[in-house]
Amino acid sequence: MATTSENQVPVKPVSTSDYTLTLTEEHEIWVLLGQVSDGMLRARDNELRPFGLSSIQVGVLYAIEAAGGFLTAIEISRRLVRRPATIYQLLDRMEKQGFITCIRSTEGKREVRVELTEKGEEAYRSHSRQVIPRILGSLSVKERDQFKSTLKKLRIKVFEELAEQPVFP
């Protein structure tokens, strides 16, 4: 176990590394990740509001479109890293709004195939895509590549901790 100083908490070294993460550094990284993630989601939701969409709804539309036009509800929950119950509620609202059609399987009652409606396809094609490129555009190409690489590395570790495999993208 690592030694402690005024700003450090004993931290068992991760894997073979002898790097010790201080409590201050851990907190700062955690807060920065949360602020950036929450801030980008809020900015994206503000951008989507005139279209009657939220960022999670656009995530559903994107996942279905990227998969070739349909997915099951469980596949959507895995791709968006959300609990199935949360996705079922979201899909119910989106179906009532006319963005998707949910087709229940005759074989297994729990399997739901989700497809985009014309309204959903139009919403996916026409919604504004400006705020995220503006934010990410503040990074150079090299910084974006490094950032993506770092995020992918962290995502792998997160899914190891959750004992799940990343599905998408």
NORLIN-V866425 format. One record per residue. N is the residue number from 1. RES is the residue in three letters. PSI is psi in whole degrees, 0 to 359 (* if undefined). Layout:
N|RES|PSI + N|RES|PSI
//
This chain:
1|MET|144 + 2|ALA|158 + 3|THR|165 + 4|THR|153 + 5|SER|194 + 6|GLU|318 + 7|ASN|10 + 8|GLN|149 + 9|VAL|142 + 10|PRO|126 + 11|VAL|125 + 12|LYS|129 + 13|PRO|140 + 14|VAL|133 + 15|SER|234 + 16|THR|359 + 17|SER|147 + 18|ASP|15 + 19|TYR|133 + 20|THR|127 + 21|LEU|121 + 22|THR|157 + 23|LEU|320 + 24|THR|315 + 25|GLU|317 + 26|GLU|313 + 27|HIS|315 + 28|GLU|315 + 29|ILE|315 + 30|TRP|314 + 31|VAL|316 + 32|LEU|316 + 33|LEU|314 + 34|GLY|315 + 35|GLN|316 + 36|VAL|313 + 37|SER|308 + 38|ASP|318 + 39|GLY|317 + 40|MET|321 + 41|LEU|317 + 42|ARG|317 + 43|ALA|318 + 44|ARG|317 + 45|ASP|320 + 46|ASN|320 + 47|GLU|325 + 48|LEU|340 + 49|ARG|316 + 50|PRO|341 + 51|PHE|0 + 52|GLY|26 + 53|LEU|159 + 54|SER|167 + 55|SER|323 + 56|ILE|324 + 57|GLN|319 + 58|VAL|325 + 59|GLY|319 + 60|VAL|312 + 61|LEU|317 + 62|TYR|314 + 63|ALA|316 + 64|ILE|314 + 65|GLU|314 + 66|ALA|333 + 67|ALA|0 + 68|GLY|12 + 69|GLY|345 + 70|PHE|155 + 71|LEU|162 + 72|THR|161 + 73|ALA|321 + 74|ILE|318 + 75|GLU|321 + 76|ILE|316 + 77|SER|322 + 78|ARG|316 + 79|ARG|326 + 80|LEU|1 + 81|VAL|54 + 82|ARG|155 + 83|ARG|143 + 84|PRO|319 + 85|ALA|320 + 86|THR|317 + 87|ILE|319 + 88|TYR|318 + 89|GLN|317 + 90|LEU|315 + 91|LEU|323 + 92|ASP|315 + 93|ARG|317 + 94|MET|327 + 95|GLU|318 + 96|LYS|329 + 97|GLN|348 + 98|GLY|11 + 99|PHE|332 + 100|ILE|165 + 101|THR|131 + 102|CYS|122 + 103|ILE|113 + 104|ARG|138 + 105|SER|140 + 106|THR|337 + 107|GLU|305 + 108|GLY|113 + 109|LYS|330 + 110|ARG|341 + 111|GLU|126 + 112|VAL|122 + 113|ARG|129 + 114|VAL|128 + 115|GLU|153 + 116|LEU|142 + 117|THR|176 + 118|GLU|319 + 119|LYS|319 + 120|GLY|318 + 121|GLU|317 + 122|GLU|317 + 123|ALA|318 + 124|TYR|317 + 125|ARG|326 + 126|SER|347 + 127|HIS|152 + 128|SER|140 + 129|ARG|69 + 130|GLN|323 + 131|VAL|317 + 132|ILE|314 + 133|PRO|325 + 134|ARG|316 + 135|ILE|308 + 136|LEU|335 + 137|GLY|348 + 138|SER|350 + 139|LEU|145 + 140|SER|167 + 141|VAL|317 + 142|LYS|317 + 143|GLU|320 + 144|ARG|317 + 145|ASP|316 + 146|GLN|319 + 147|PHE|313 + 148|LYS|316 + 149|SER|316 + 150|THR|316 + 151|LEU|320 + 152|LYS|320 + 153|LYS|315 + 154|LEU|321 + 155|ARG|318 + 156|ILE|315 + 157|LYS|319 + 158|VAL|313 + 159|PHE|331 + 160|GLU|316 + 161|GLU|324 + 162|LEU|355 + 163|ALA|41 + 164|GLU|165 + 165|GLN|136 + 166|PRO|135 + 167|VAL|326 + 168|PHE|142 + 169|PRO|*
//
